[in-house]
């Protein structure tokens, strides 16, 4: 079940919403149905060569400020 990030078009608040079959959430601050889904930054965990956990996200990489529509634009 995905968690999406939304922004309310009426009050400007952003919030996360766990989609459980209802893809049209309402704003948690003002209960407006005028919300749009935002592009969220993804993160991941992986194991390093020594078994240590490495946490990373797209915002921590060179791609964090990228405005290209795909990675083919810069080669990352």
HTML snippet that shows the backbone in 3Dmol.js (N, CA, C, O; Angstrom):
<script src="https://3Dmol.org/build/3Dmol-min.js"></script>
<div id="view" style="width:600px;height:400px;position:relative"></div>
<script>
const pdb = `
ATOM      1  N   UNK A   1       0.850  -1.172   0.000  1.00  0.00           N
ATOM      2  CA  UNK A   1       0.000   0.000   0.000  1.00  0.00           C
ATOM      3  C   UNK A   1       0.896   1.236   0.000  1.00  0.00           C
ATOM      4  O   UNK A   1       1.674   1.435   0.933  1.00  0.00           O
ATOM      5  N   UNK A   2       0.797   2.044  -1.010  1.00  0.00           N
ATOM      6  CA  UNK A   2       1.687   3.201  -1.130  1.00  0.00           C
ATOM      7  C   UNK A   2       1.257   4.374  -0.255  1.00  0.00           C
ATOM      8  O   UNK A   2       0.076   4.565   0.037  1.00  0.00           O
ATOM      9  N   UNK A   3       2.248   5.142   0.148  1.00  0.00           N
ATOM     10  CA  UNK A   3       2.021   6.404   0.846  1.00  0.00           C
ATOM     11  C   UNK A   3       2.385   7.509  -0.144  1.00  0.00           C
ATOM     12  O   UNK A   3       3.511   7.572  -0.638  1.00  0.00           O
ATOM     13  N   UNK A   4       1.419   8.374  -0.421  1.00  0.00           N
ATOM     14  CA  UNK A   4       1.642   9.482  -1.345  1.00  0.00           C
ATOM     15  C   UNK A   4       1.652  10.807  -0.587  1.00  0.00           C
ATOM     16  O   UNK A   4       1.063  10.930   0.487  1.00  0.00           O
ATOM     17  N   UNK A   5       2.328  11.786  -1.162  1.00  0.00           N
ATOM     18  CA  UNK A   5       2.367  13.124  -0.597  1.00  0.00           C
ATOM     19  C   UNK A   5       1.468  14.023  -1.444  1.00  0.00           C
ATOM     20  O   UNK A   5       1.527  13.993  -2.673  1.00  0.00           O
ATOM     21  N   UNK A   6       0.641  14.819  -0.777  1.00  0.00           N
ATOM     22  CA  UNK A   6      -0.323  15.693  -1.445  1.00  0.00           C
ATOM     23  C   UNK A   6      -0.164  17.130  -0.971  1.00  0.00           C
ATOM     24  O   UNK A   6       0.370  17.385   0.108  1.00  0.00           O
ATOM     25  N   UNK A   7      -0.639  18.073  -1.799  1.00  0.00           N
ATOM     26  CA  UNK A   7      -0.717  19.485  -1.430  1.00  0.00           C
ATOM     27  C   UNK A   7      -2.147  19.958  -1.662  1.00  0.00           C
ATOM     28  O   UNK A   7      -2.739  19.692  -2.708  1.00  0.00           O
ATOM     29  N   UNK A   8      -2.692  20.662  -0.672  1.00  0.00           N
ATOM     30  CA  UNK A   8      -4.049  21.196  -0.776  1.00  0.00           C
ATOM     31  C   UNK A   8      -4.031  22.460  -1.632  1.00  0.00           C
ATOM     32  O   UNK A   8      -3.208  23.349  -1.416  1.00  0.00           O
ATOM     33  N   UNK A   9      -4.932  22.535  -2.593  1.00  0.00           N
ATOM     34  CA  UNK A   9      -5.030  23.691  -3.472  1.00  0.00           C
ATOM     35  C   UNK A   9      -5.736  24.866  -2.798  1.00  0.00           C
ATOM     36  O   UNK A   9      -5.626  26.000  -3.264  1.00  0.00           O
ATOM     37  N   UNK A  10      -6.465  24.607  -1.699  1.00  0.00           N
ATOM     38  CA  UNK A  10      -7.166  25.681  -0.991  1.00  0.00           C
ATOM     39  C   UNK A  10      -6.300  26.335   0.085  1.00  0.00           C
ATOM     40  O   UNK A  10      -6.189  27.560   0.131  1.00  0.00           O
ATOM     41  N   UNK A  11      -5.684  25.521   0.955  1.00  0.00           N
ATOM     42  CA  UNK A  11      -4.935  26.117   2.074  1.00  0.00           C
ATOM     43  C   UNK A  11      -3.410  25.999   1.924  1.00  0.00           C
ATOM     44  O   UNK A  11      -2.673  26.615   2.695  1.00  0.00           O
ATOM     45  N   UNK A  12      -2.926  25.219   0.946  1.00  0.00           N
ATOM     46  CA  UNK A  12      -1.495  25.116   0.690  1.00  0.00           C
ATOM     47  C   UNK A  12      -0.739  24.139   1.584  1.00  0.00           C
ATOM     48  O   UNK A  12       0.479  24.013   1.451  1.00  0.00           O
ATOM     49  N   UNK A  13      -1.415  23.452   2.479  1.00  0.00           N
ATOM     50  CA  UNK A  13      -0.756  22.488   3.369  1.00  0.00           C
ATOM     51  C   UNK A  13      -0.362  21.246   2.590  1.00  0.00           C
ATOM     52  O   UNK A  13      -1.053  20.851   1.651  1.00  0.00           O
ATOM     53  N   UNK A  14       0.760  20.624   2.982  1.00  0.00           N
ATOM     54  CA  UNK A  14       1.158  19.343   2.409  1.00  0.00           C
ATOM     55  C   UNK A  14       0.960  18.265   3.459  1.00  0.00           C
ATOM     56  O   UNK A  14       1.099  18.510   4.657  1.00  0.00           O
ATOM     57  N   UNK A  15       0.630  17.058   2.988  1.00  0.00           N
ATOM     58  CA  UNK A  15       0.412  15.948   3.905  1.00  0.00           C
ATOM     59  C   UNK A  15       0.638  14.634   3.170  1.00  0.00           C
ATOM     60  O   UNK A  15       0.592  14.576   1.941  1.00  0.00           O
ATOM     61  N   UNK A  16       0.884  13.572   3.950  1.00  0.00           N
ATOM     62  CA  UNK A  16       1.040  12.239   3.397  1.00  0.00           C
ATOM     63  C   UNK A  16      -0.249  11.468   3.612  1.00  0.00           C
ATOM     64  O   UNK A  16      -0.971  11.701   4.581  1.00  0.00           O
ATOM     65  N   UNK A  17      -0.534  10.536   2.688  1.00  0.00           N
ATOM     66  CA  UNK A  17      -1.775   9.775   2.762  1.00  0.00           C
ATOM     67  C   UNK A  17      -1.502   8.336   2.349  1.00  0.00           C
ATOM     68  O   UNK A  17      -0.968   8.088   1.268  1.00  0.00           O
ATOM     69  N   UNK A  18      -1.864   7.391   3.201  1.00  0.00           N
ATOM     70  CA  UNK A  18      -1.742   5.973   2.904  1.00  0.00           C
ATOM     71  C   UNK A  18      -2.945   5.560   2.075  1.00  0.00           C
ATOM     72  O   UNK A  18      -4.076   5.622   2.557  1.00  0.00           O
ATOM     73  N   UNK A  19      -2.722   5.142   0.841  1.00  0.00           N
ATOM     74  CA  UNK A  19      -3.814   4.796  -0.065  1.00  0.00           C
ATOM     75  C   UNK A  19      -4.282   3.375   0.227  1.00  0.00           C
ATOM     76  O   UNK A  19      -3.545   2.410   0.025  1.00  0.00           O
ATOM     77  N   UNK A  20      -5.523   3.261   0.707  1.00  0.00           N
ATOM     78  CA  UNK A  20      -6.122   1.975   1.041  1.00  0.00           C
ATOM     79  C   UNK A  20      -7.329   1.690   0.152  1.00  0.00           C
ATOM     80  O   UNK A  20      -8.303   1.094   0.612  1.00  0.00           O
ATOM     81  N   UNK A  21      -7.283   2.095  -1.076  1.00  0.00           N
ATOM     82  CA  UNK A  21      -8.399   1.890  -1.979  1.00  0.00           C
ATOM     83  C   UNK A  21      -9.130   3.172  -2.319  1.00  0.00           C
ATOM     84  O   UNK A  21      -9.842   3.218  -3.322  1.00  0.00           O
ATOM     85  N   UNK A  22      -8.975   4.228  -1.507  1.00  0.00           N
ATOM     86  CA  UNK A  22      -9.590   5.533  -1.781  1.00  0.00           C
ATOM     87  C   UNK A  22      -8.499   6.452  -2.326  1.00  0.00           C
ATOM     88  O   UNK A  22      -7.760   7.049  -1.542  1.00  0.00           O
ATOM     89  N   UNK A  23      -8.379   6.581  -3.640  1.00  0.00           N
ATOM     90  CA  UNK A  23      -7.300   7.375  -4.218  1.00  0.00           C
ATOM     91  C   UNK A  23      -7.513   8.879  -4.128  1.00  0.00           C
ATOM     92  O   UNK A  23      -6.634   9.642  -4.529  1.00  0.00           O
ATOM     93  N   UNK A  24      -8.665   9.332  -3.609  1.00  0.00           N
ATOM     94  CA  UNK A  24      -8.965  10.760  -3.538  1.00  0.00           C
ATOM     95  C   UNK A  24      -9.071  11.213  -2.083  1.00  0.00           C
ATOM     96  O   UNK A  24     -10.169  11.256  -1.527  1.00  0.00           O
ATOM     97  N   UNK A  25      -7.929  11.554  -1.459  1.00  0.00           N
ATOM     98  CA  UNK A  25      -7.979  11.982  -0.063  1.00  0.00           C
ATOM     99  C   UNK A  25      -8.490  13.410   0.064  1.00  0.00           C
ATOM    100  O   UNK A  25      -8.615  14.127  -0.928  1.00  0.00           O
ATOM    101  N   UNK A  26      -8.781  13.812   1.289  1.00  0.00           N
ATOM    102  CA  UNK A  26      -9.115  15.207   1.555  1.00  0.00           C
ATOM    103  C   UNK A  26      -8.029  15.786   2.439  1.00  0.00           C
ATOM    104  O   UNK A  26      -7.332  15.059   3.147  1.00  0.00           O
ATOM    105  N   UNK A  27      -7.895  17.100   2.391  1.00  0.00           N
ATOM    106  CA  UNK A  27      -6.885  17.804   3.176  1.00  0.00           C
ATOM    107  C   UNK A  27      -7.129  17.558   4.665  1.00  0.00           C
ATOM    108  O   UNK A  27      -8.258  17.663   5.144  1.00  0.00           O
ATOM    109  N   UNK A  28      -6.073  17.234   5.378  1.00  0.00           N
ATOM    110  CA  UNK A  28      -6.193  16.972   6.803  1.00  0.00           C
ATOM    111  C   UNK A  28      -6.380  18.253   7.614  1.00  0.00           C
ATOM    112  O   UNK A  28      -6.820  18.202   8.763  1.00  0.00           O
ATOM    113  N   UNK A  29      -6.046  19.405   7.017  1.00  0.00           N
ATOM    114  CA  UNK A  29      -6.168  20.676   7.732  1.00  0.00           C
ATOM    115  C   UNK A  29      -7.533  21.338   7.520  1.00  0.00           C
ATOM    116  O   UNK A  29      -8.139  21.836   8.469  1.00  0.00           O
ATOM    117  N   UNK A  30      -8.022  21.344   6.255  1.00  0.00           N
ATOM    118  CA  UNK A  30      -9.269  22.071   5.966  1.00  0.00           C
ATOM    119  C   UNK A  30     -10.363  21.203   5.349  1.00  0.00           C
ATOM    120  O   UNK A  30     -11.445  21.701   5.039  1.00  0.00           O
ATOM    121  N   UNK A  31     -10.095  19.924   5.172  1.00  0.00           N
ATOM    122  CA  UNK A  31     -11.045  18.948   4.623  1.00  0.00           C
ATOM    123  C   UNK A  31     -11.451  19.214   3.168  1.00  0.00           C
ATOM    124  O   UNK A  31     -12.475  18.707   2.712  1.00  0.00           O
ATOM    125  N   UNK A  32     -10.668  19.991   2.450  1.00  0.00           N
ATOM    126  CA  UNK A  32     -10.939  20.245   1.038  1.00  0.00           C
ATOM    127  C   UNK A  32     -10.605  18.997   0.224  1.00  0.00           C
ATOM    128  O   UNK A  32      -9.684  18.255   0.565  1.00  0.00           O
ATOM    129  N   UNK A  33     -11.348  18.772  -0.841  1.00  0.00           N
ATOM    130  CA  UNK A  33     -11.074  17.672  -1.766  1.00  0.00           C
ATOM    131  C   UNK A  33     -10.186  18.131  -2.926  1.00  0.00           C
ATOM    132  O   UNK A  33      -9.818  17.330  -3.785  1.00  0.00           O
ATOM    133  N   UNK A  34      -9.842  19.433  -2.948  1.00  0.00           N
ATOM    134  CA  UNK A  34      -9.011  19.980  -4.013  1.00  0.00           C
ATOM    135  C   UNK A  34      -7.539  19.805  -3.645  1.00  0.00           C
ATOM    136  O   UNK A  34      -6.886  20.742  -3.185  1.00  0.00           O
ATOM    137  N   UNK A  35      -7.026  18.588  -3.857  1.00  0.00           N
ATOM    138  CA  UNK A  35      -5.636  18.275  -3.548  1.00  0.00           C
ATOM    139  C   UNK A  35      -4.960  17.708  -4.789  1.00  0.00           C
ATOM    140  O   UNK A  35      -5.618  17.134  -5.656  1.00  0.00           O
ATOM    141  N   UNK A  36      -3.646  17.872  -4.869  1.00  0.00           N
ATOM    142  CA  UNK A  36      -2.899  17.278  -5.970  1.00  0.00           C
ATOM    143  C   UNK A  36      -1.724  16.493  -5.402  1.00  0.00           C
ATOM    144  O   UNK A  36      -1.115  16.885  -4.406  1.00  0.00           O
ATOM    145  N   UNK A  37      -1.422  15.384  -6.052  1.00  0.00           N
ATOM    146  CA  UNK A  37      -0.331  14.538  -5.594  1.00  0.00           C
ATOM    147  C   UNK A  37       0.990  15.148  -6.007  1.00  0.00           C
ATOM    148  O   UNK A  37       1.133  15.628  -7.131  1.00  0.00           O
ATOM    149  N   UNK A  38       1.956  15.133  -5.104  1.00  0.00           N
ATOM    150  CA  UNK A  38       3.276  15.690  -5.354  1.00  0.00           C
ATOM    151  C   UNK A  38       4.260  14.598  -5.729  1.00  0.00           C
ATOM    152  O   UNK A  38       4.049  13.425  -5.419  1.00  0.00           O
ATOM    153  N   UNK A  39       5.336  14.987  -6.398  1.00  0.00           N
ATOM    154  CA  UNK A  39       6.424  14.073  -6.688  1.00  0.00           C
ATOM    155  C   UNK A  39       7.270  13.984  -5.421  1.00  0.00           C
ATOM    156  O   UNK A  39       7.853  14.980  -4.992  1.00  0.00           O
ATOM    157  N   UNK A  40       7.339  12.819  -4.834  1.00  0.00           N
ATOM    158  CA  UNK A  40       8.070  12.637  -3.591  1.00  0.00           C
ATOM    159  C   UNK A  40       9.474  12.126  -3.854  1.00  0.00           C
ATOM    160  O   UNK A  40       9.738  11.474  -4.864  1.00  0.00           O
ATOM    161  N   UNK A  41      10.369  12.432  -2.927  1.00  0.00           N
ATOM    162  CA  UNK A  41      11.730  11.928  -2.980  1.00  0.00           C
ATOM    163  C   UNK A  41      11.734  10.527  -2.393  1.00  0.00           C
ATOM    164  O   UNK A  41      11.200  10.302  -1.307  1.00  0.00           O
ATOM    165  N   UNK A  42      12.325   9.601  -3.100  1.00  0.00           N
ATOM    166  CA  UNK A  42      12.375   8.239  -2.569  1.00  0.00           C
ATOM    167  C   UNK A  42      13.683   8.033  -1.810  1.00  0.00           C
ATOM    168  O   UNK A  42      14.676   8.714  -2.070  1.00  0.00           O
ATOM    169  N   UNK A  43      13.675   7.113  -0.895  1.00  0.00           N
ATOM    170  CA  UNK A  43      14.854   6.761  -0.133  1.00  0.00           C
ATOM    171  C   UNK A  43      14.989   5.259  -0.088  1.00  0.00           C
ATOM    172  O   UNK A  43      14.027   4.539  -0.357  1.00  0.00           O
ATOM    173  N   UNK A  44      16.166   4.779   0.247  1.00  0.00           N
ATOM    174  CA  UNK A  44      16.351   3.343   0.315  1.00  0.00           C
ATOM    175  C   UNK A  44      17.458   3.007   1.297  1.00  0.00           C
ATOM    176  O   UNK A  44      18.261   3.866   1.660  1.00  0.00           O
ATOM    177  N   UNK A  45      17.495   1.760   1.723  1.00  0.00           N
ATOM    178  CA  UNK A  45      18.552   1.223   2.563  1.00  0.00           C
ATOM    179  C   UNK A  45      19.221   0.092   1.798  1.00  0.00           C
ATOM    180  O   UNK A  45      18.556  -0.674   1.101  1.00  0.00           O
ATOM    181  N   UNK A  46      20.527  -0.008   1.928  1.00  0.00           N
ATOM    182  CA  UNK A  46      21.233  -1.125   1.321  1.00  0.00           C
ATOM    183  C   UNK A  46      22.356  -1.549   2.258  1.00  0.00           C
ATOM    184  O   UNK A  46      22.683  -0.836   3.206  1.00  0.00           O
ATOM    185  N   UNK A  47      22.935  -2.691   1.994  1.00  0.00           N
ATOM    186  CA  UNK A  47      24.038  -3.196   2.798  1.00  0.00           C
ATOM    187  C   UNK A  47      25.349  -2.886   2.101  1.00  0.00           C
ATOM    188  O   UNK A  47      25.498  -3.112   0.900  1.00  0.00           O
ATOM    189  N   UNK A  48      26.309  -2.360   2.878  1.00  0.00           N
ATOM    190  CA  UNK A  48      27.638  -2.089   2.355  1.00  0.00           C
ATOM    191  C   UNK A  48      28.453  -3.363   2.299  1.00  0.00           C
ATOM    192  O   UNK A  48      27.962  -4.433   2.662  1.00  0.00           O
ATOM    193  N   UNK A  49      29.683  -3.262   1.852  1.00  0.00           N
ATOM    194  CA  UNK A  49      30.535  -4.446   1.711  1.00  0.00           C
ATOM    195  C   UNK A  49      30.845  -5.096   3.047  1.00  0.00           C
ATOM    196  O   UNK A  49      31.097  -6.300   3.095  1.00  0.00           O
ATOM    197  N   UNK A  50      30.835  -4.330   4.142  1.00  0.00           N
ATOM    198  CA  UNK A  50      31.095  -4.878   5.466  1.00  0.00           C
ATOM    199  C   UNK A  50      29.826  -5.259   6.204  1.00  0.00           C
ATOM    200  O   UNK A  50      29.887  -5.605   7.384  1.00  0.00           O
ATOM    201  N   UNK A  51      28.668  -5.206   5.539  1.00  0.00           N
ATOM    202  CA  UNK A  51      27.414  -5.570   6.158  1.00  0.00           C
ATOM    203  C   UNK A  51      26.714  -4.412   6.841  1.00  0.00           C
ATOM    204  O   UNK A  51      25.614  -4.583   7.366  1.00  0.00           O
ATOM    205  N   UNK A  52      27.334  -3.219   6.849  1.00  0.00           N
ATOM    206  CA  UNK A  52      26.714  -2.061   7.484  1.00  0.00           C
ATOM    207  C   UNK A  52      25.557  -1.542   6.644  1.00  0.00           C
ATOM    208  O   UNK A  52      25.566  -1.671   5.420  1.00  0.00           O
ATOM    209  N   UNK A  53      24.574  -0.962   7.294  1.00  0.00           N
ATOM    210  CA  UNK A  53      23.424  -0.403   6.589  1.00  0.00           C
ATOM    211  C   UNK A  53      23.771   0.989   6.093  1.00  0.00           C
ATOM    212  O   UNK A  53      24.275   1.822   6.846  1.00  0.00           O
ATOM    213  N   UNK A  54      23.497   1.231   4.829  1.00  0.00           N
ATOM    214  CA  UNK A  54      23.752   2.526   4.201  1.00  0.00           C
ATOM    215  C   UNK A  54      22.410   3.117   3.813  1.00  0.00           C
ATOM    216  O   UNK A  54      21.650   2.494   3.071  1.00  0.00           O
ATOM    217  N   UNK A  55      22.109   4.308   4.305  1.00  0.00           N
ATOM    218  CA  UNK A  55      20.858   4.986   3.968  1.00  0.00           C
ATOM    219  C   UNK A  55      21.166   6.049   2.927  1.00  0.00           C
ATOM    220  O   UNK A  55      22.162   6.764   3.030  1.00  0.00           O
ATOM    221  N   UNK A  56      20.312   6.145   1.936  1.00  0.00           N
ATOM    222  CA  UNK A  56      20.510   7.135   0.890  1.00  0.00           C
ATOM    223  C   UNK A  56      19.165   7.611   0.387  1.00  0.00           C
ATOM    224  O   UNK A  56      18.142   6.973   0.635  1.00  0.00           O
ATOM    225  N   UNK A  57      19.162   8.717  -0.312  1.00  0.00           N
ATOM    226  CA  UNK A  57      17.954   9.213  -0.952  1.00  0.00           C
ATOM    227  C   UNK A  57      18.346  10.014  -2.168  1.00  0.00           C
ATOM    228  O   UNK A  57      19.494  10.438  -2.307  1.00  0.00           O
ATOM    229  N   UNK A  58      17.393  10.218  -3.042  1.00  0.00           N
ATOM    230  CA  UNK A  58      17.657  10.991  -4.256  1.00  0.00           C
ATOM    231  C   UNK A  58      18.029  12.422  -3.912  1.00  0.00           C
ATOM    232  O   UNK A  58      18.820  13.034  -4.630  1.00  0.00           O
ATOM    233  N   UNK A  59      17.482  12.975  -2.835  1.00  0.00           N
ATOM    234  CA  UNK A  59      17.781  14.363  -2.478  1.00  0.00           C
ATOM    235  C   UNK A  59      19.210  14.525  -1.980  1.00  0.00           C
ATOM    236  O   UNK A  59      19.750  15.631  -2.020  1.00  0.00           O
ATOM    237  N   UNK A  60      19.839  13.439  -1.506  1.00  0.00           N
ATOM    238  CA  UNK A  60      21.205  13.510  -1.018  1.00  0.00           C
ATOM    239  C   UNK A  60      22.213  13.352  -2.150  1.00  0.00           C
ATOM    240  O   UNK A  60      23.405  13.568  -1.932  1.00  0.00           O
ATOM    241  N   UNK A  61      21.779  12.986  -3.336  1.00  0.00           N
ATOM    242  CA  UNK A  61      22.687  12.768  -4.454  1.00  0.00           C
ATOM    243  C   UNK A  61      22.741  14.013  -5.331  1.00  0.00           C
ATOM    244  O   UNK A  61      22.110  15.029  -5.037  1.00  0.00           O
ATOM    245  N   UNK A  62      23.508  13.913  -6.413  1.00  0.00           N
ATOM    246  CA  UNK A  62      23.588  15.011  -7.373  1.00  0.00           C
ATOM    247  C   UNK A  62      22.249  15.242  -8.056  1.00  0.00           C
ATOM    248  O   UNK A  62      22.014  16.310  -8.622  1.00  0.00           O
ATOM    249  N   UNK A  63      21.366  14.241  -8.005  1.00  0.00           N
ATOM    250  CA  UNK A  63      20.062  14.339  -8.662  1.00  0.00           C
ATOM    251  C   UNK A  63      19.057  15.152  -7.846  1.00  0.00           C
ATOM    252  O   UNK A  63      17.973  15.446  -8.349  1.00  0.00           O
ATOM    253  N   UNK A  64      19.375  15.521  -6.623  1.00  0.00           N
ATOM    254  CA  UNK A  64      18.442  16.219  -5.752  1.00  0.00           C
ATOM    255  C   UNK A  64      17.916  17.519  -6.334  1.00  0.00           C
ATOM    256  O   UNK A  64      16.750  17.857  -6.130  1.00  0.00           O
ATOM    257  N   UNK A  65      18.748  18.250  -7.051  1.00  0.00           N
ATOM    258  CA  UNK A  65      18.323  19.522  -7.621  1.00  0.00           C
ATOM    259  C   UNK A  65      18.068  19.446  -9.112  1.00  0.00           C
ATOM    260  O   UNK A  65      17.882  20.472  -9.767  1.00  0.00           O
ATOM    261  N   UNK A  66      18.058  18.242  -9.648  1.00  0.00           N
ATOM    262  CA  UNK A  66      17.900  18.046 -11.085  1.00  0.00           C
ATOM    263  C   UNK A  66      16.475  18.359 -11.529  1.00  0.00           C
ATOM    264  O   UNK A  66      15.516  18.024 -10.834  1.00  0.00           O
ATOM    265  N   UNK A  67      16.340  18.996 -12.679  1.00  0.00           N
ATOM    266  CA  UNK A  67      15.013  19.291 -13.216  1.00  0.00           C
ATOM    267  C   UNK A  67      14.759  18.525 -14.514  1.00  0.00           C
ATOM    268  O   UNK A  67      13.755  18.763 -15.185  1.00  0.00           O
ATOM    269  N   UNK A  68      15.665  17.606 -14.874  1.00  0.00           N
ATOM    270  CA  UNK A  68      15.468  16.808 -16.087  1.00  0.00           C
ATOM    271  C   UNK A  68      14.310  15.844 -15.899  1.00  0.00           C
ATOM    272  O   UNK A  68      13.996  15.454 -14.775  1.00  0.00           O
ATOM    273  N   UNK A  69      13.685  15.464 -16.987  1.00  0.00           N
ATOM    274  CA  UNK A  69      12.548  14.538 -16.900  1.00  0.00           C
ATOM    275  C   UNK A  69      12.995  13.083 -16.838  1.00  0.00           C
ATOM    276  O   UNK A  69      12.181  12.207 -16.546  1.00  0.00           O
ATOM    277  N   UNK A  70      14.273  12.805 -17.104  1.00  0.00           N
ATOM    278  CA  UNK A  70      14.800  11.446 -16.986  1.00  0.00           C
ATOM    279  C   UNK A  70      16.292  11.519 -16.712  1.00  0.00           C
ATOM    280  O   UNK A  70      16.918  12.558 -16.921  1.00  0.00           O
ATOM    281  N   UNK A  71      16.861  10.415 -16.243  1.00  0.00           N
ATOM    282  CA  UNK A  71      18.303  10.371 -15.944  1.00  0.00           C
ATOM    283  C   UNK A  71      19.136  10.346 -17.201  1.00  0.00           C
ATOM    284  O   UNK A  71      20.348  10.546 -17.129  1.00  0.00           O
ATOM    285  N   UNK A  72      18.538  10.108 -18.348  1.00  0.00           N
ATOM    286  CA  UNK A  72      19.277  10.080 -19.606  1.00  0.00           C
ATOM    287  C   UNK A  72      19.854  11.462 -19.931  1.00  0.00           C
ATOM    288  O   UNK A  72      20.833  11.583 -20.667  1.00  0.00           O
ATOM    289  N   UNK A  73      19.229  12.499 -19.368  1.00  0.00           N
ATOM    290  CA  UNK A  73      19.685  13.866 -19.633  1.00  0.00           C
ATOM    291  C   UNK A  73      21.056  14.186 -19.065  1.00  0.00           C
ATOM    292  O   UNK A  73      21.778  15.011 -19.624  1.00  0.00           O
ATOM    293  N   UNK A  74      21.432  13.536 -17.947  1.00  0.00           N
ATOM    294  CA  UNK A  74      22.722  13.839 -17.326  1.00  0.00           C
ATOM    295  C   UNK A  74      23.608  12.617 -17.184  1.00  0.00           C
ATOM    296  O   UNK A  74      24.786  12.752 -16.852  1.00  0.00           O
ATOM    297  N   UNK A  75      23.078  11.436 -17.423  1.00  0.00           N
ATOM    298  CA  UNK A  75      23.888  10.229 -17.359  1.00  0.00           C
ATOM    299  C   UNK A  75      23.941   9.579 -16.000  1.00  0.00           C
ATOM    300  O   UNK A  75      24.606   8.554 -15.848  1.00  0.00           O
ATOM    301  N   UNK A  76      23.255  10.138 -14.979  1.00  0.00           N
ATOM    302  CA  UNK A  76      23.262   9.521 -13.639  1.00  0.00           C
ATOM    303  C   UNK A  76      22.222   8.447 -13.540  1.00  0.00           C
ATOM    304  O   UNK A  76      22.082   7.819 -12.490  1.00  0.00           O
TER     305      UNK A  76
END
`;
const viewer = $3Dmol.createViewer("view");
viewer.addModel(pdb, "pdb");
viewer.setStyle({}, {cartoon: {color: "spectrum"}});
viewer.zoomTo();
viewer.render();
</script>
